Amino acid sequence: MNVKYDYERIVQGILDIGEAMIRCGAENFRLQDSLYRICRSYGFVKYDIFVIPSNIQITAETPEGQIITQIRLVEIGECDFDKLDYLNNLCRKVCKEKPDAKEMRRQFEEVMGRPEQKWYTHYAAGILGGTGFAVFFGCDIRDAIIAVIVSIVIVAAGNWLAEREKNLLAYNLILSFIAEMIILLSVKFGFADHEERIMIGIVMLLISGLSTTNGIRDLLQKDFISGSINIMNSMLGASGIAFGTAIPMILFGGVEAEGFILTPNLIVQLISCTAACVGFALWFKIRGMQVVYCGIGAFLHG
C-alpha cells in the first residue's frame, strides 16, 4: 500500500536528526551518508545534501515533482556519544520502516528525551580523566590531590562558563588560566611539587583532539571545507589553552620545570591509564557496558 507522505515535514525531520547528530559529535561524512540513505528510502527522485559542522542543506525532489529545499544552522553542542548511538539506530530504523512525519518526530523526541548524565557522574569523569592522566605522567601523591581539586574546579567553572561563552578560544583561555593559577599557587606554597605534570593531565579535559581527528579524516575523504573548519576550531582551542597557561607563568616571573616522565611503577601506570580512559568515556557521555569495555581496552593497551 502506498503511503502519502508530507514531504516538507519529512525533510524537516531529517534535518532534526542531522542537527542532533552533529551536536552530539557525529563525523561529517558518516552523517552525510546517513542522510542520503534516509532520503533514498523515502523515494525522493533526486536529493542533494551538503553538510559542514555549522550547516546542513537538503534539496530533494518528491515523486510528484515538488522541489523542497531546507537549510539548518547548527549551533555548537556538547559531545554525547550515548545519544549519538541512539540517533544512529534511529537512522537505520527510519530507513527500514519509513514512518510518516508524525511518527518520525515521536521517535526522534524519544531519543532526545533520554535522561541527561547525572551531575556527579560528570564530576567523576573530570576527576578520573584529569587526575588519571596527571598520575600517568609522573605526579606524586601531593600533585594528585591538587589535580583532583583543579579537576573539580574546571568542571564547575566549565559548566557555568558554557552557558555564557560559546567562543572556544575564550572558553579554554579562561579555564586554563584558572587551572594554571591554582597549580602555580599550590607549588609556590608547598602543597604540590610538579606544576607541569599536573597541568598536562588537566589540559586533557580541554584539548580538542576529537575535532582534530575528525578534521584530518574529513580532509582524507576530500571534504576540505569540513576538515578545515574542524582543524581551525582545534587550533583556536589550543591557542586558548596556550595563552591561558602562559599568562600565569608570566605573572609569576617564569616557572622552573623538570619535564614529565611516565610514572615508573608499572602497576600505577596501568591503574592511572585505566582510570583516565574510563573518565574520558564518561566525559563523552558513554554509558553502560561500553564504559567497562573502554576500561578493559585501556588496561590491556597500557
N, C-alpha and C positions, 0 to 999 in steps of 0.2 A: 504494500500500500504506500502510495506517495504521500509524503508529509509536506504540508505547506509551511515553509519557514518564514519568519520575519528576519530577513537577511540583514537589515540595518542593525537589529538587536544582536544578531549572531556575531557580526563583525565587532560590535561594541563588547560583547562577551569575550571574544578572542583577545581584544586589546586589554581587557581587565586581567585576563590570565597572564598575558605577556608582561604587562606592567608589574604585576606582583612578583613574577619570576625574576625580573631584573632587580627589583628592590631587595629580593632575598638572596641575590648573589649568583644568578644563573650566568653561565658562559654565553657570550653573544651568539656564536654560530650555532650552538645547540638550541638556543631559544628560537632562532630564526627557522631552523629545521622543524621544530615542533609546531610553530605557527603555520608553516607551509603544509604540514601533514593534516592539521585541523581543517584548513581551507579546502584541501583536496577532498577530505572525507565528506564535506558538505556539498560537494558537487559544483563548486564555482567553476565557470568555464575558463576563466583566466584570473590569476591573482599575482600581485607583486607586493613583496614585503620588504621593508627597509628598517633595520634595527641598529641603533647605536645606544650606548649606555644611558643617554638622556632623552631618547626619542624613538617612538615606534610609528611607522606609517604603513597602512594597508590600503591598497586599491584592488577591488575584486569585481568581477563581472558575474552576475547571477545567471542561472539558466534561462531566465526571462529576458535577459539582455540589459538589465539595470546595472549601471556603473556606481559602485559605492566606494568612497574614499573617506577614511577616518585617520586622524593623527592624534597621538597621545604624548604629551610631555611627561617625562618620568623624573620624579624628584629622587634625591639621594635617599637610600634606605639602609637598614642595618642587616647584615648577613643573618639569615635564619634558614639553616640547611634542613631543619625539620619541616618547615612549611614548603620549602623548595622540593623536597622529596614527595610530599603530598600533591603539590602542583604538577610535578612530572607525571605522577599516577593519574591525575585528573586529565591531563592532555591525552594520555593513552585511552582512558575511559571515554572521553568525548569523541575521539576518532573512531572508536569501536561502536558506540551506542548512538551517536549523532542526536543528542537530546535537543529539544526546542530551546528557544532563548530563555524562557522562564525556568526550565529545569537546569539549564547550564548555570544560570545565575544562582540557583539554590545550592547546587553542588559547589560552586566557587565560594559562596559565603560560608558554607560548612567548613571548607578548608581554612579560610581566613579567620574563622571563629575559633580555631584551636586555641587552647589555653596558652597564655604567654608564659615564658620562663619565669620561675619564681625569683624574687629579688635576691634571696640568699644563695640560690644556685649561681646567679650572675656574679655575686661577690666571691663565691668559692672558685669559680672559673678564673677570675682575675688573680686571686691569691695563688692558686695552683700553677697557672701559666707564668706569672711574673716571678714568683719565688722559686719555682721549679727550675726555670732556666738560669736564674741567678746562682743557685747552688750548683747546677751543672757546669757553669763557667767559673767555678772556683771560690764561691763565697763561703766564709766560715759561719759559725752559728750566730754570731752577733750581726753579721751582714744579713743573714737570712731573716732575722727578726725585723730589721729595718725594711727589708724587701717586702715582708708581709704588710707592714704599716703603709708603705708607699703604694703597694698594690691596692689596698683598701681605699686610700685617698684618691688614686687615679680612677677607680670605678665610680666612687661617689661624685667626684668632680666631673667626670666624663658624662654621667647621667644628667647632671644639672646643665652642663655646657651644651650637650647635644640638642637640647630644646631651644637654645638661643643662638648657636653659631653653626652655620652649615658650611663655612669655608674650611676645608681640610687643613690648609696651611696654618690658619689662625688657631684652629682647634688643637692640632698637635703641638703648636708652639706653646700655647698656654699650659697644656697638661705636662709637657716635657720640662717646662720651666719650673712648675710646681714640684715635680718629682726630683729634679736635679737640686733644687734649693733644699729640700728636706734631706736628701742624701748628703750633700756637702756639709750642712749644719750638723748632721749626725756624726760625720767623720771628724769635723772640727772639734766637737765637744766630747769625742772619745767613745761614742756609742756604736760606731762601726769602723771598719778597717779599710775596706776596698771600695772606693767610690765607683770606679769604672766597672767592677764586676757586678755590683748591684744594678747599675744603670743598664747594662747590656741585657739583663733579664727583664727589667721593667719596660725597656723600649720595645720588647716583643709585643706588648699589648697595644702599641700604637702603629707599628710599622705596617705599611700597605703591601705586603708581599703577595697577597691574593690578586690585587689589581695588576701588579707587575707580571705575574704568571699568566693571567688571562690576557693581558695586553700582548705579550710575546706570542702566545698561542693564536690570537687573532691575526697578528702580522703573518705568521706562518700559514694561516688559512687565507691569506691575501685580503683580509678585511682591514685595510690600512687605517681607515678612519677610526673604527672602534679601538683598534690596537693602540693607535697614537693617543687617543683620549684616556685610555686606561693607564698607559705608561706616564703620561703627563700628570694625571691625578696622583700616581705613586710618587713622582718627583716632587710635587707640591707638598705631599705629606711628609716625605723625607726631609725636605727643606725646613719645614716647620719643626721637626724633631731636632735637626742640626742647630737651628737658631735658638730654640728653646733651651737646649742643653748648653750651648756656648755662652749665652748671656750670664748665667750664674757663675760660670767659670771665670769670666772676665771680671765680674763684680768681686770675686774672691781673690783676684790677682793671680790666677793660674792655679792649676792643680797638679800635684805630683801623682803619677800613676805607675803602678808596677806592670800594667798589662793584665791580660786574663789568660788562664790556662784551664783546661778541663780538670775538674776535681780528680785527684789521683786515685781515690778509692773507687774501685770498680762497682761495688755494691751501691755506693752513694750515687754514682753516675746512672746506674740503671733505675734506681728509685726516683731520682730527680727528673730524669728524662721521661719516665712513665707518667709521673705526676704532672709535668708540664704539658705533655701531649693530651692527657685527659682533660686538663684545664682548657686547652685550646679547642678541644672537641666541644666542651660545654660553652666556651666563649662564642663559637659559631652556632650555638643552639642545636647541636646534635643531641638526640635523645635515645634512651633505651639501650639495647644491646650494642648498638653501633659505637657508643662511648666505650664499652668494655673492649670491643674489637680494636679501637684506637689505642687503648692502653696496652693490650697484648702485643700489638704490632710495634709499639714504641719500645717495649721491654725487649722483645726479640731482636729488633734492629739495633738497640743500644748495646 
